Every structure is written in C-alpha cells, then in structure tokens.
C-alpha cells in the first residue's frame, strides 16, 4: 500500500493573510494550529489571531489532532465546512414531510429557534430566506404533481394553499406560466452536498445531474443562469431551480462521498449537460481521462481531433458545469502547472493528490 502524503499547502504568507482576513474561500483547505494555546481553528474563526511565529498550518483536521492540538470551541473545526446544523436538517425534513403546512416565524419560535438566525442561515447556504425556500419547495413539489397528471385545484389544496387564486399566483410568480401550463415548465432540483473541501451545489433535471460546483465559486450565479437559459430554450416558460431531491442527486451525493473516501474511481451518475456541439465533445472526452492521470490542454485538443484548437478547448473546459463527474481538474498546463480551475487552484491540487494517492494505494 502506498504511503499517504500530506496535501500540498500554499506559502505560509498566503495562509496567514487568509487567517487574519478570515477569508471564507479557504474553508476546508487548511487549519491553523496555535502553539501558545494548543488549539486549532478554521480560517474564519472569530477568536483573536495569533502572531505569525505562533501558528503552524496543516491541510487536514486529522493532522492537527495527531499533532496534539485540540479543536477550537469557537469555530468547531472538526465539523465539515458548510455542514447543516441539526436544527436545519430537522426543519427541512419537517417541511418536506408536511408540504401542506406552512412553518411561520411564530412556529420557529415555539420550537426554540430564532427566526433571524434561521433566515441568515438559509440566505447564506441557499440564497433565499427560509420562507422563500419553503415557498419554492412547496410550489416545486406542486409542479411535479401537476406534471404527473394532478388537477390544479386538488394540488393547490394539498400544497397548503387556501384558494385556487392564491396557488395560481404563487405558481406564476415562480414559473412564469399558470398551473394549467405546467407541462411547459422545466423544473430543476437543487440541493447542497457536503465535502471535505467545502459545500457543493448540485442541480439535476429528471434526466440527470446538470450542475455540480463548489458553492464559493465566483461565477456560480452565472453558471445557474446559463443552465436555466439552456433548459428553457424553446419551451415558452422559465426553467427554474427549486429545492428538493431526486434519484440523480441522491446518487451524486453517494458517489461524491465515496470519491472523497478514496473508494470510487469512476462516477456513474447520469449527466444532463446541454451545450454546443463543441462543448459536448470536449466534456465527453474529459470523462475518458483515467483516474489519477492528467492531460494537457494540447492533449485534450489532440484527442478530439482539433490540435490547433487549444484555446477553444481550454474555454470549453472552463465552461464545464459538472465538477468531479466531468473531471476538468485533470487538465493542466503544458508545463505541468495546475492552472485554470474555477473552484480554486489549491482545490485542484488537493483533488489531484487525492486521486494520485488513491491510485497508488492498490
């Protein structure tokens, strides 16, 4: 069995700057071990920052624990970055189990939850308030029921709406068409997945996984907008992302967990990635790069039969919306540099190291 090497870290100066600035983009990528207190923290910890000479940096919580450091009680570094707290998980399960019941701020208070805290958490992790998330989930589930042949009046009542007019108004606000035209709606389902490198946003259609990106990617909103536009073409209605789950998201979650655990080398989840003919050709070819192997952009261009289209290939590689499954991280510069990864160069390094170590362990 191959020896597992610790992941590469950036220079100390960059890490210390990220620690002092509490830069959330580094969550999951390093931990700070404070020699004077014996604790270790995540980059965004609100505790007082140590002097540079009193801090050591490691790539994983396991390294910090093995070195004798204790988890900080303020930032709780052993909790996976972006993980759902128990109350959020229970609240989401409550909504999904009772689609006809609206959970009000008063109900939250009666359950011992602060509505402001709930609102801030949903805004940060789902991009909408809890009430907005709840409405989107209810209407999204109603759209699914209508597309399966349900009557609008019955579906509206089952979804907790007291009148047909109220249901129609809510449906039109979200989808841009009345319930009677639900067949024209392209409903995409979105949810958050937890990984050792930070949370990822996963979106799937009924046909397959359509998006998988790290949540802090700078262009994530643009990617989702592009995705909606691609799916809406020719349908006469909006393509809308609503919270929920389906079989493709469940499979993606399972396979992503296995990938990071080092037990999965090839993703089998079905993908639904609309794009131009050239993009599709590049993305299909990316899935042929073996696990633990890297290609240059020139190699990729040669493989698709377009050796002079290196720049266009690089652009299509960067436009990939399904990270890990379509392994654009396996493409590197001609000089071997791990350039051009939207999720962050150090994430790319970590992924390549994980695959190299996993491939060498057998």
C-alpha positions as CSV (number, residue, x, y, z in Angstrom):
1,X,0.0,0.0,0.0
2,X,1.3,3.5,-0.9
3,X,2.2,5.9,1.8
4,X,-0.4,8.7,2.0
5,X,1.3,12.1,1.6
6,X,0.0,15.2,3.3
7,X,-1.6,17.5,0.7
8,X,0.4,20.4,-0.6
9,X,-0.2,23.8,1.1
10,X,0.4,27.3,-0.3
11,X,3.2,29.5,1.2
12,X,2.8,30.5,4.8
13,X,2.4,34.2,4.0
14,X,-0.7,33.5,1.9
15,X,-2.2,31.3,4.6
16,X,-1.5,33.7,7.4
17,X,-3.1,36.5,5.4
18,X,-6.2,34.4,4.8
19,X,-6.3,33.6,8.6
20,X,-6.1,37.3,9.6
21,X,-8.7,38.4,7.0
22,X,-11.0,35.5,7.9
23,X,-11.2,34.6,4.2
24,X,-14.1,32.1,3.8
25,X,-12.8,31.0,0.4
26,X,-10.1,29.0,2.2
27,X,-12.6,27.0,4.4
28,X,-11.7,23.3,4.2
29,X,-8.3,24.0,2.6
30,X,-6.2,24.5,5.7
31,X,-6.3,24.6,9.5
32,X,-4.3,26.9,11.8
33,X,-2.6,25.3,14.9
34,X,-1.9,27.9,17.6
35,X,1.2,26.8,19.5
36,X,0.6,29.0,22.6
37,X,-2.9,27.7,23.3
38,X,-2.7,24.2,21.8
39,X,-5.9,24.6,19.8
40,X,-6.6,24.6,16.0
41,X,-9.0,26.7,14.1
42,X,-10.6,27.2,10.6
43,X,-9.6,30.3,8.6
44,X,-12.8,32.2,9.5
45,X,-12.5,31.7,13.3
46,X,-13.6,34.9,15.2
47,X,-11.1,34.2,18.0
48,X,-8.1,36.6,18.4
49,X,-5.4,35.9,15.8
50,X,-2.0,34.6,16.9
51,X,1.3,36.1,16.0
52,X,2.8,34.6,12.8
53,X,5.5,32.8,14.7
54,X,3.0,31.1,17.0
55,X,0.9,29.4,14.3
56,X,1.5,26.3,12.2
57,X,-0.6,25.3,9.2
58,X,-1.9,21.9,8.2
59,X,-4.1,20.6,5.5
60,X,-6.5,18.5,7.5
61,X,-8.1,18.3,10.9
62,X,-6.6,14.8,11.3
63,X,-3.1,16.2,11.1
64,X,-3.8,18.8,13.8
65,X,-5.3,16.2,16.1
66,X,-2.4,13.8,15.5
67,X,0.0,16.7,16.4
68,X,-1.8,17.0,19.8
69,X,-3.9,20.1,19.1
70,X,-7.5,20.4,20.4
71,X,-10.4,21.6,18.3
72,X,-11.4,25.3,19.0
73,X,-14.7,25.6,20.8
74,X,-15.5,28.8,18.9
75,X,-15.2,27.7,15.3
76,X,-15.5,23.9,15.8
77,X,-13.1,22.9,13.1
78,X,-14.0,19.2,13.2
79,X,-17.4,20.0,11.8
80,X,-17.3,19.7,8.0
81,X,-17.2,23.1,6.2
82,X,-20.7,24.2,5.4
83,X,-22.4,21.2,7.2
84,X,-26.0,21.5,8.0
85,X,-26.7,22.0,11.7
86,X,-29.1,19.6,13.3
87,X,-31.9,22.2,13.5
88,X,-31.6,23.0,9.8
89,X,-31.7,19.3,8.8
90,X,-34.8,18.7,11.1
91,X,-36.5,21.9,9.8
92,X,-36.0,20.9,6.1
93,X,-37.3,17.3,6.9
94,X,-40.3,18.9,8.6
95,X,-41.2,20.9,5.5
96,X,-40.7,18.0,3.2
97,X,-42.9,15.7,5.3
98,X,-45.7,18.3,5.6
99,X,-46.0,20.1,2.3
100,X,-49.5,21.4,3.1
101,X,-48.3,23.1,6.3
102,X,-46.5,26.5,6.4
103,X,-44.0,26.9,9.1
104,X,-44.3,30.5,10.3
105,X,-41.8,32.6,12.3
106,X,-44.1,32.0,15.3
107,X,-43.8,28.3,14.8
108,X,-40.0,28.6,14.7
109,X,-40.0,30.5,18.0
110,X,-42.3,27.9,19.6
111,X,-39.7,25.2,18.5
112,X,-36.9,27.1,20.2
113,X,-35.4,28.6,17.0
114,X,-34.6,32.2,16.5
115,X,-36.3,33.3,13.2
116,X,-33.5,35.8,12.4
117,X,-30.8,33.0,12.8
118,X,-32.8,30.7,10.6
119,X,-33.2,33.5,8.0
120,X,-29.5,34.2,8.0
121,X,-28.5,30.6,7.6
122,X,-30.8,29.9,4.7
123,X,-29.7,33.1,3.0
124,X,-26.1,32.1,3.3
125,X,-26.5,28.4,2.3
126,X,-29.4,28.5,-0.1
127,X,-29.5,32.1,-1.4
128,X,-33.1,32.7,-0.1
129,X,-34.7,33.2,3.3
130,X,-36.3,30.2,5.0
131,X,-39.8,31.4,4.0
132,X,-38.6,31.8,0.4
133,X,-37.1,28.4,0.4
134,X,-40.3,26.9,1.9
135,X,-42.4,28.6,-0.8
136,X,-40.1,27.4,-3.6
137,X,-40.2,23.8,-2.2
138,X,-44.0,23.8,-1.9
139,X,-44.5,25.2,-5.4
140,X,-41.8,23.0,-6.9
141,X,-43.5,19.9,-5.4
142,X,-46.8,21.1,-6.7
143,X,-45.4,21.5,-10.2
144,X,-44.2,17.9,-10.1
145,X,-47.7,16.7,-9.1
146,X,-49.3,18.7,-12.0
147,X,-46.8,17.3,-14.5
148,X,-47.8,13.8,-13.3
149,X,-51.5,14.5,-14.1
150,X,-52.8,16.0,-10.9
151,X,-55.7,18.5,-11.0
152,X,-54.7,22.1,-10.2
153,X,-57.4,22.6,-7.6
154,X,-56.5,19.4,-5.7
155,X,-52.8,20.0,-6.0
156,X,-53.2,23.5,-4.7
157,X,-55.1,22.4,-1.6
158,X,-52.6,19.5,-1.0
159,X,-49.8,22.1,-1.1
160,X,-51.4,24.2,1.7
161,X,-52.9,26.9,-0.4
162,X,-56.4,28.0,0.8
163,X,-57.6,29.1,-2.6
164,X,-57.1,28.4,-6.2
165,X,-56.2,32.0,-6.9
166,X,-53.5,32.0,-4.2
167,X,-52.0,28.9,-5.7
168,X,-52.1,30.2,-9.2
169,X,-50.5,33.5,-8.2
170,X,-47.6,31.7,-6.4
171,X,-47.1,29.3,-9.3
172,X,-47.0,32.1,-11.9
173,X,-44.5,34.1,-9.8
174,X,-42.1,31.3,-9.7
175,X,-42.6,29.7,-13.1
176,X,-43.9,32.5,-15.3
177,X,-46.9,30.4,-16.5
178,X,-50.3,29.4,-14.9
179,X,-50.7,25.9,-13.4
180,X,-52.6,24.8,-16.5
181,X,-49.4,25.2,-18.5
182,X,-47.2,23.2,-16.0
183,X,-46.1,20.9,-18.8
184,X,-44.1,23.7,-20.3
185,X,-42.1,24.2,-17.2
186,X,-38.6,22.7,-16.9
187,X,-38.2,22.0,-13.2
188,X,-34.6,21.6,-12.0
189,X,-34.0,20.4,-8.4
190,X,-31.1,21.8,-6.4
191,X,-29.5,21.0,-3.1
192,X,-26.2,21.3,-1.2
193,X,-23.8,18.5,-0.8
194,X,-21.1,18.4,1.9
195,X,-17.5,17.6,1.0
196,X,-14.1,17.7,2.8
197,X,-13.2,20.7,0.6
198,X,-16.4,22.7,1.3
199,X,-20.0,22.6,0.3
200,X,-21.0,22.0,-3.3
201,X,-24.2,23.0,-5.1
202,X,-25.8,20.2,-7.1
203,X,-28.7,20.6,-9.6
204,X,-30.4,17.9,-11.5
205,X,-33.2,17.5,-14.0
206,X,-35.3,14.4,-14.3
207,X,-32.8,13.2,-16.9
208,X,-29.6,13.6,-14.9
209,X,-27.1,15.7,-13.0
210,X,-26.9,19.2,-14.6
211,X,-24.6,21.1,-12.2
212,X,-22.1,20.3,-9.5
213,X,-19.9,23.2,-8.3
214,X,-18.2,24.3,-5.2
215,X,-20.6,26.8,-3.5
216,X,-18.0,29.6,-3.2
217,X,-17.1,29.5,-6.9
218,X,-17.2,33.2,-8.1
219,X,-19.3,32.5,-11.1
220,X,-21.8,30.1,-9.6
221,X,-24.7,32.5,-10.1
222,X,-23.7,32.9,-13.8
223,X,-23.5,29.1,-14.2
224,X,-27.0,28.7,-12.8
225,X,-28.4,31.4,-15.0
226,X,-26.7,29.8,-18.1
227,X,-28.1,26.5,-17.0
228,X,-31.7,27.9,-16.8
229,X,-31.4,29.5,-20.2
230,X,-30.1,26.3,-21.8
231,X,-33.0,24.3,-20.4
232,X,-35.6,26.9,-21.2
233,X,-34.9,27.1,-24.9
234,X,-38.0,26.5,-27.0
235,X,-40.3,25.7,-24.1
236,X,-42.1,29.0,-23.7
237,X,-41.6,29.0,-19.9
238,X,-38.9,29.5,-17.4
239,X,-36.5,26.8,-16.3
240,X,-36.4,27.2,-12.5
241,X,-34.2,25.7,-9.8
242,X,-36.3,24.7,-6.8
243,X,-35.1,22.9,-3.6
244,X,-35.7,19.2,-3.3
245,X,-34.2,15.8,-4.1
246,X,-34.4,13.2,-6.8
247,X,-32.6,10.0,-7.7
248,X,-29.8,11.7,-9.6
249,X,-29.0,14.0,-6.7
250,X,-29.1,11.0,-4.3
251,X,-26.7,9.1,-6.4
252,X,-24.4,12.1,-6.9
253,X,-24.2,12.6,-3.1
254,X,-23.4,8.9,-2.5
255,X,-20.7,8.9,-5.3
256,X,-19.1,12.2,-4.2
257,X,-18.8,10.8,-0.6
258,X,-17.2,7.6,-2.0
259,X,-14.9,9.6,-4.2
260,X,-13.5,11.6,-1.3
261,X,-13.3,8.5,0.9
262,X,-11.0,7.0,-1.8
263,X,-13.3,4.1,-2.7
264,X,-14.7,5.4,-6.1
265,X,-12.7,6.0,-9.2
266,X,-15.4,6.4,-11.8
267,X,-18.7,8.3,-11.5
268,X,-21.7,6.6,-13.0
269,X,-24.3,9.1,-12.2
270,X,-26.2,10.1,-15.4
271,X,-25.5,13.7,-16.6
272,X,-27.7,16.1,-18.4
273,X,-25.4,18.8,-19.7
274,X,-26.8,20.8,-22.6
275,X,-24.2,22.7,-24.6
276,X,-22.9,23.4,-28.0
277,X,-21.6,20.5,-30.2
278,X,-18.0,21.5,-29.5
279,X,-18.6,21.8,-25.7
280,X,-20.3,18.5,-25.6
281,X,-17.5,16.9,-27.5
282,X,-14.9,18.3,-25.0
283,X,-17.0,17.3,-21.9
284,X,-17.5,13.8,-23.2
285,X,-13.7,13.4,-23.9
286,X,-12.9,14.7,-20.4
287,X,-14.7,11.7,-18.9
288,X,-12.2,9.5,-20.8
289,X,-9.2,10.8,-18.8
290,X,-8.3,8.0,-16.5
291,X,-8.4,8.4,-12.7
292,X,-5.1,9.6,-11.3
293,X,-3.9,10.8,-14.8
294,X,-3.5,14.3,-16.1
295,X,-3.6,15.6,-19.7
296,X,-2.5,19.0,-21.0
297,X,-4.9,21.2,-22.9
298,X,-2.9,20.2,-26.1
299,X,-3.5,16.6,-25.3
300,X,-7.2,17.2,-25.0
301,X,-7.3,19.2,-28.2
302,X,-5.5,16.3,-30.0
303,X,-7.9,13.7,-28.5
304,X,-10.9,15.5,-30.0
305,X,-9.2,15.8,-33.4
306,X,-8.7,19.6,-33.1
307,X,-5.0,20.0,-32.4
308,X,-5.0,23.7,-33.2
309,X,-8.0,24.5,-31.0
310,X,-6.1,24.5,-27.7
311,X,-7.5,27.9,-26.6
312,X,-11.1,26.9,-27.5
313,X,-10.7,23.6,-25.7
314,X,-9.4,25.5,-22.6
315,X,-12.5,27.7,-22.8
316,X,-14.9,24.7,-23.0
317,X,-13.0,23.0,-20.2
318,X,-13.6,26.1,-18.0
319,X,-17.3,26.2,-19.0
320,X,-17.9,22.7,-17.6
321,X,-20.7,22.9,-15.0
322,X,-20.3,19.4,-13.5
323,X,-17.1,19.3,-11.5
324,X,-15.6,15.9,-10.4
325,X,-18.0,13.9,-12.6
326,X,-16.7,15.6,-15.7
327,X,-13.1,15.8,-14.4
328,X,-11.9,19.1,-15.8
329,X,-9.5,19.2,-12.9
330,X,-7.4,16.6,-14.6
331,X,-6.4,19.1,-17.3
332,X,-3.2,21.0,-16.5
333,X,-0.9,23.4,-18.3
334,X,1.8,22.3,-20.7
335,X,4.4,23.0,-18.1
336,X,2.6,20.8,-15.5
337,X,1.2,23.8,-13.6
338,X,-2.4,23.2,-12.2
339,X,-3.9,26.3,-13.7
340,X,-7.4,27.3,-14.6
341,X,-9.7,25.8,-12.0
342,X,-12.8,27.8,-11.1
343,X,-13.0,26.0,-7.7
344,X,-9.6,27.3,-6.8
345,X,-6.1,26.1,-7.7
346,X,-5.5,24.6,-4.3
347,X,-8.7,22.6,-4.5
348,X,-7.4,21.3,-7.9
349,X,-4.1,20.3,-6.3
350,X,-6.0,18.6,-3.5
351,X,-8.1,16.6,-5.9
352,X,-5.1,15.5,-8.0
353,X,-3.3,14.5,-4.9
354,X,-6.3,12.5,-3.6
355,X,-6.5,10.7,-6.9
356,X,-2.7,10.1,-7.1
357,X,-2.6,8.6,-3.6
358,X,-5.8,6.5,-4.1
359,X,-4.4,5.2,-7.4
360,X,-1.1,4.3,-5.7
361,X,-2.7,2.5,-2.8
362,X,-3.6,-0.6,-4.7
